[in-house]
Amino acid sequence: VTCTPTELSPCLGAITGGSPPSSVCCQKLRAQKPCLCNYIKNPALRTYVNSPGARRVASSCGVPLPSC
């Protein structure tokens, strides 16, 4: 898996706007799952990945956010 945060861009509207995540968002989130700890550890990305919206989207997609 190539860790590319922009791969999660289909989720941005759901994370920030509160809409349900699309199937594309969930696919991308599942594909990037091995990268989530790296994103959480990155100060530039942490606020997005750890946000309540991101947690809701991850939960909706059935992707547990890792404890890093």
Secondary structure, 3 states (H helix, E strand, C coil): CCCCHHHHHHHHHHHHHCCCCCHHHHHHHHHCHHHHHHHHHCHHHHHHHCCHHHHHHHHHHCCCCCCC
